[in-house]
Amino acid sequence: MNKTLPNPYYLFSFQHIASKDRISFYPQVITSNIRYDKFRFVESSSTNLSVVPPQVNFEYIGQYYYSIYENITSGSTDINLAYNKLESGRAWVIIGDDNTQECFFEPYISNDEDFAQVIYVSEEEQECLIPITPSLTPSNTPTPSITPSITPTMTQTPSQTPSSTPTLTPTPSSTPPMAVDPNTLNALWWIDYTDPNYVSLSSGNVIGVKNRTGNPDFSGKTGQSQGYDPTGYDGVSGATRTGFGVFSLSGDYNTSISAYTQFFAFSADTFTQAIISQSDNTTDYSGNTQAYRWFSIDDFTVFPSNTIRTYSFFTNGSSFSPEPQFIYTPGVWYFGATRVYQSTNTAHCEFWVNGTLVDSENQNGVDIITAVNPIFQIGGNGGPDFKISEAFFFDYKLTDPEMATMFNYLNNKY
C-alpha cells in the first residue's frame, strides 16, 4: 500500500451496500513490505476486536464497500478520525462449506503495484457462487436479415461514446494529504524551539521566542531567561529544544477567551515541579500582573511524582476537581493536549496524550471563566531536566477530527 506514515496501524472498514451497516477494525499484520501487505482477521458469528487476530461478524452476505486507512494509533475505529485513506473498493462476502477447501481466496500481487489494486474471485470461488451467465434463450434483439433495401446509404454505426470508454484516473488514496500546521487552524500563538529562526539566544540561553502566528512574541522577564539545549527532539535532525531552568517567558493578548485547546511536546528526565503553560495570576515581561486565575498545566507536588495535571477555573471561583492528569515515564517524549469547553450548563476539561483522550472531568451547573486580556506563561520553575520543544494554543474548542489533524502534524514532524 502507498502508506505515508513510517509505521502505521491499518484500519479496515466494511459497509454493506444495501443495509449501510458498517464494521471497522484493525486486522493482524502478517507481512508488510514494499511489494505487498498481508493481514489476517477471522469471520465469526460474533464480533470480538480485543483478540488477535480480531473476530469479525459480517451480518449480511453480499457486497460491501471496503476502505483501508492508515492511523497513528489503534485507539479509535472511527474512520472520520483516521489519518489517511489508502485504498477503497468492493468486497464480496459469500457462504462456503467449512468442511471443504474448495472455497477460498488466493492472494493476488499486481505487476504494477504503484498504480493498480485488484480484487478478483478465484476459479475455486466461482464454484461456490451462483453463476451469473448470459442465457442461451434468444433475446428480443432483432436478428439481422438480408432484405432488399432502397439505395444503400452509409448509415453511421453507433460508436462507443466517450463515457463508456474506461479512463485512467488518479487513485485518490495515492494523493498525499495536504500539509497542515497550527496556522492552518488559526492558532492564537505558536512557539517552536526546534527552529533557530524563531528563538532569540544570549550566552546560550533563550531570552525570547517569536510567535509563528504573527501575534505578539514571548519575551523573558527582565534578567531572566531559559536554558537552551541544541541536541534536538528525538529523531529530528538539527532541531532544538529548551531546558526550562527557573525562568519564565510571558506574553499578553488583548482578547477574550472562554473555550480553548492547547498542544505541547514535552519530556522530563526527573520530577522537577515545572510549569508547561499557565495563565494564573501571571505577571508578564513588563511587570503587569493578571489579577485572576484561569488555567495551568504543570507537575507540581499536589500529585505523585511524574504526574502532569491541568486545571481551569469557573466563574464561581472554584476549579475542576479532580484535575485531569497523566503519569509520564521519565526520558520519554510525549505529545500532550488539553481541551476545555462548555456545553449548556456542563463544563468539560480533557487531557490528551499522543492522540488519545487519557483523562477528563465534567462538572454540571458551572460555567468556565472567560479570560479577558490574558497573560500567557511558557515554562517556569523546575529544572533543566524538564524540556519542551513546541507548544501552540487555540482560543476555541477543536473538534475531534481537528485534534487528530494537529496530532498528525506533530507525529509527522517528529
N, C-alpha and C positions, 0 to 999 in steps of 0.2 A: 504494500500500500504506500501511497505517496504521503507518508507522515511528515509533519513539520516539527513535532516535539521529539527530543532525543530518546526518551523512554516513556512513551505514552501508555495509558490504560485504554483499552479498546472497549467502547460501549456499543453493544449490538441492540438494535431496536426493530421490532416486527409489529406492523399494524395490519390487521385483517382488512382486506379490501372492502368487504361488504359490511361487517359489523362495526368497523373502526376501532375495535378493541386493540389495545397496544400492550406489549410486554417488552421490557428493556432490561438488560443485564450485562455483566462483564464476564465473558467466557474465559476458560482456562487457556492460556497461551502455550501451545505445544512447540511451535517453531516460528521464529521471526528473523528473517534475513533480507538481503537486498533482492532476492529472487521471488520469495513468496512468504506468506504468513499462514500458519495453521493453528486452528483453535478447536477447543472441544467443549461441548455442553451436552447435557442429557435430556432428551424429550421424555417427560414423565407425566403421570396423571395428576400431579400437584406440583406447585412451584416452590422451590427452596433455593434461594440465591446465596445462602450462607455456607453451602458446601462447595467443594472443589472436586470435579467440575460442577457448575451450577445445574440444578434440575429445573427444567422449564416446561410448563404446561401450555401447549397450543390448543386452546379450547375448540377451535374450528379447523377443519381441513380445508384445503383450497389455497388460493393465492394470498400472499401477504406482500405489502410494501416493506422492504427492509432498508435500513440505513446503518452505517458503521461510522462512529465518531472516535476521535482521539481526545483524551482528557488528561489533565494534570494529576488528578487523584481519582480514586474509585469510591469517593464518598457519596456521590449522588448519581441516580439513574435518570434524572430529568434531562431530556435532550435539549431543552431550552437553555440549560446551563453548560452544555458541552462546549469544548474549546473550538473544535473544527470538524466538519463533516468530511470524511474521506471517500465514501462510496455509498451508492444507493441503487436500488433495483427492485426486482420482484423475486420472491421465493415461493415454492410450492410445497405445502405440507400434504403428504399422502399417507395412506394406511397400508402397511405391508404385513407380511407374516413373520412374526418374531422367531418362528422355528426354522426358517429357511434363510439362506444367504442370497436369495435371488434379487432382493430389493435393497440397493444401497447406492450412495453417491460415490463417484470416483473423483479425486482431485483433478483439476484442470489447471495447467500452467500455460499462460499465454506466451506466444513467441514475440509479443510486443507489450511487455509489462508496463512500460511507461505511458501507454495510452489505453489499452483495451482491458476491460474487466468483463469476463464472460461467464455466465452461469448456464449450464445446459443439463438436460436429462439424459442419463446414460442409456445404452441399449438395454441393460438389465432392468432399469426402472421402467422403461416403456412397457415391459411385460406386466407391470403392476398397475398400470393406468388404463382407464377406459379409453381405447383409441378413438381419436377424432380424425377420421379419414374421409376423403370425398366418397360419396355414394356413387355406385355404378348406374343408378337409375337415371334415365335421360332427363336432362334439365329442361327448363322452359325456354332455353335459348334456341331460337330458330336455327335449324341445320342449314348451312349454306347449300343452295341448289343451283344447278346450271339451268338457267332460264334465259329465253331470248330477252334482249333488252333493247331499248331505243339506243340511238347512237351512244356508244360508251362515253362516259365522261370521267374525267380524272377527279374522282372524289377524294377528299382529304381523309386519309386514315387517321382515326383518333390516335393522338400521340400521348405518351406519358407526360402528365403535367409536372411542372417543377415540384409541386407539393408532394408528389408521390415518389420523387427521387430521393433516396436517402442522402443526407448531407452529413459531413463530419463536423461536429460542433465541439468546442472545448468542453471537457468534463468539468463540471463545477467544483468537484471535490479536489481537483488538482490546482485550483486557484489559491494561492497563499492568502491567509487572512490579512485584512487591512492593518497596517501598523498603527498602534494606538499608544498613547501615553497619558499622564494625568491631565494635560491640557485638552485632550480630546473631550473629556467630560467636564471641562470648565472648573478645574481645581482653584480654590481661593489662594492657596500657597503650596509651593513645591520646592523643597530643598534637596540638593543632591551632592553629597560629599564625594561621589565617585568621579565627578567631572571637575578637574582643576580649574576650568574656566569660570566656575561658579563659586569658588572658595577663595577667600582672602586670607593670606597667611602672614604671620610676623614672627620671626625667630622660631619657625617650626610649629607655631600654634595657630589655631583658627581664630580670627578676630571678627569675621563676618561671613555670611553666606547669602549669595544672591538668590532672589526668588525667581524661579524659572517661569512663573506665570506672568511676570511683568508687574505684579503688585509690589508693595513695599518690601524691601530686603530685611533680613535679620542681621542685627549688629550686636557685638558684645558690649556688655555694660562697661563703664569706664574702669580701666585697669584689669579687666577680666578677659579671658579667652578660653578656648577649649583645646585640649591636646589633639594632635593630628597623627594619624597612623597611615603611612603611604602604602602599606602592604596589600591593601585591597580586600574587597569582599571575596569570599571563597569562590574560586572558579572564574573570576573576572580579571583578565589580564590587564594590568596597568591601571586598575581602579583605585580609589582611595576610600578611606572610612575614617571616622573620628573616634578617638578615645575621650570620654567626657571630661575627666578631671572634676573639679568642683565649681565649674563656671556655668554661666547661662548665656543663651542668645535669645533676644526678645524682639518682637515687632508688634506694632499696633495697627488696627484696621478700623476705619470709620464705617461700620456696618452693623446690622442687627442679625443675629443668628439664633435659630431655635434647633431644628434638626441638623445633624452633622454626621459625616463619615470621615474617618482618618485611617491612613495606612502608614506602616513603618517597617523597615527591615532592621533587625537588631540581633546582637549576640552578646552574651555575658560569660566571662570565664569564671567569675566568682559572684557571690551575692554582694551587691555594692550599694543598695538603697539609692538607686538612681531614678531620675525623672526622665522619661522619654519625651513626653509632651504635657503641657499644663497651661491652664488659664484659671488660676485660683488665687485671688488677692495678689496677682502677679505685678511686678514692677518692670517697666520697660527700660531700654538702654539710656533714656533721658531722665530717669528717676521718677516718672509718673507711675502711680500705683492704681491698679484696678480694684475698686472698693467693693467687690462682691466675689463670691465663689461660684465657679462654673464646672470645670472638669479637670481630671488628671489621669495620666497613665504612668504608673511607677511600680517599683518593687520595694516599698517601704516595709518596716518591721511589723506592721499590723498583721501581716501574713507570714506563713512559714518561709524559710529561705527558698530562693529560686522561684518565686511566685510573682508574676506580673498581674496587676489588678487595674481596673478602671472604675471611676465613679463619675456621676454627673448629678447636679443639683436640681431641685424642684423650686417652684415659686414660693412654697411654704417654708423654705429654708432647710428642709431635710434632703437626703440623697438616697440613691438606690441602695438597698440592703436586702440580702447580701450583695456584695460587689462582684460582678463577673470577673473571673480570674483565669490564669493559665500557668501551669507549672512547667518551666523550661529546663532543658538539660544544658549544663554549663558547656561552653565551647561550641554550641550548635547555633547556626544562623536560622532565623525564622522570618517569615512574612506575617506580620500581625495587622489587625484592623479592628476598629471599634465603630459601631453604628448606633446612634441614639436618635429616637424619633417618637412622635406622639400619634396615637390613633384613637380618636374620640376622647374618652376620659382615661385612657391607659397609656402609661409611659413605658418605653422599651429601651433597654440597654444591652448591647450584644458585644461579645468578644470573639473574633475570628482569627484562626491561625492556618496559614498555608491553604487557604481556600475553603476551610471548613468551620462552621459555627461550633465553637467548643464550650461556650457558656453564655447564659443570658439571664436577665431578670426583668420581669414585667410587673408593674405596680399600678393598681387601679385607684381612681379617684384623685390623681395628682396630675399636675402639668409641669413639663420640663421648662426650665428657665429660658428666657430669651436674652442672650448676651448682647449688650449694646456697647459698641466700640471696644471690643475685647482686646486684651494683650495676650499674645501667644509666647510661650517659652519653650524652647527646644533644648533639652538636656539640662543638666544641673545635678549637684550632689554627686554621690557615688565616687567612683574612681576610674582610672584608665582601662580597667578590665571590662567595663561596660561600653559597647560600641554600637553605633548606628551608622548606616550607610546612606539612608534615604528616608524621607517622610513627606507625605502630602495630605492635604486637608480639603474636604468639600463642605460647603455651607448648606448642604441639603442631604436627604437620605438617598443613597444609591439603591437601585433595585438589585435583586439577586443576580440577574444577568450582567449588570454593570459591575457588581462586586467581582464576578468571575472574570470580567474583562480586565480589571485592574490587577487581580492576582496573576492572570496570564501575562500581563505586561512585566510584572516583577519576575515571574518564572523564566520568561524568555530572555530577560536582560541578564539575570544572574545564573 
